[in-house]
Amino acid sequence: MTEIFAQGDLLIERVPDVAPSGTLAETAEGVPLVLLEGEATGHCHAIRERVTLFRDDDLARDIPAGLYVGHLLIASAYARVTHQEHAPLTLPRGTYRVRRQRELGPRDARVLAD
């Protein structure tokens, strides 16, 4: 069964471990890594623990264009995703695929209901 975590417009899916590839971003302990920044409010989804974020588009071919953020490798026991408007989200050690959730408007709701 796939483990999926959500925080606002961020969706995080646990995936099998893979070696980091593509574009890499690593952080030091306490230095925030911003996963996603709000367009209107400027609030952000961020991690302060030491993690590796890498972006490899070949690993996200099934995600619609513009929604893929990257893959997150957590080597320590956990990492906590924080946001000013949401409760913290604690992710255990592992590899995760991070993406933006698509927002549905009223027109989309009608289409889904038909």
N, C-alpha and C positions, 0 to 999 in steps of 0.2 A: 504494500500500500504506500502511495506517495504521501510524504509529509509536506503540507503547505501551510505557510504562515502569512498573515496579512496585517498590514498596518497602514490604514488610510488608503492611499492610491498605490501603495507598494505591495507587491506579491513576491514571496520568497519560497522557492520550491527546493526541497532537499534532493540532490542528485548523487549518483555514484561519484566517488572521488576520481578526479582527473588531475594530471599535472598542469600547473598554470601555463597558459600559452597566450599569444596575442599581445595586447597592450596591458601592461602591469602597473598597479599602483599599490604600494605598501605603506603602512603607517607605523609610527612609533606609538608606544603606549601613551594614552592621554591626548594625542593629537587627533582631532575628529576627522573621520573619512566620511564625506558627504555622499550618500548613495543617490539621493534624489532631493531636489530643491523645489519648493512650492512656487508656482508661477505668480500667484496673486499675493500671497502672504509673506513670502521669503522664508517661511519656516522650512526646516529640512529634516530628512531622515538621515541620521548619522550614527557612526560607531566610534567609540573612543578606545576600545581594546585594540591590540595589535592584530591585524588581519591582512590578507592579500586580496585585492580586487583585480580580476583580469577580464578582459573582453575578447572573446573569440567568436566571431560571427558564425563560424561553422558549427558551433555548439548550440546555436539558437536559430537554426533555419526554420523551425516550426513556429516561431514567435512572429506576429505581424510587425512590419517595419515600424520603427520609432518607439517600440515598447521595451526592447531589450536594454537593460542597464549593464549587466555583466555577471560574472561568476564570482562568488565570494568563498574564499578558503579560510576556515577558522581552525587554526592549529592548536590553540589553547583550549581549556575546558569549555569555554563559552564566549560569546560576544553579545552585547546588548545594543539593539537598535533603539534609538530615542527619537522623539519628535515632540515639539511643544504642545501639540493638541491631542496626542494619543498616549496611552499607557506604554511603558517600555516593553520591548519584545526581546526575550532572551533566546538565543540560538545556541544549541550545543555544538561541540566540535563536529566538523564535517565540511562538505562542499555544497553550495547552494547556487541556484540560478535565480537571479534577481531581475524583476521586470516591473514595469509600470502597469497598473490595471487600467483597462479601458473604461472610461466613464460612459454610462448610457444615459441618454437624454429621454425626454417624454416620447419623442418619435420612435426611438429604439424600443421602448417598453411596449408600444402598440404593436410593433412588428413581432415581438416575442410572444405576445398574447394571442395573436391570430393563429 
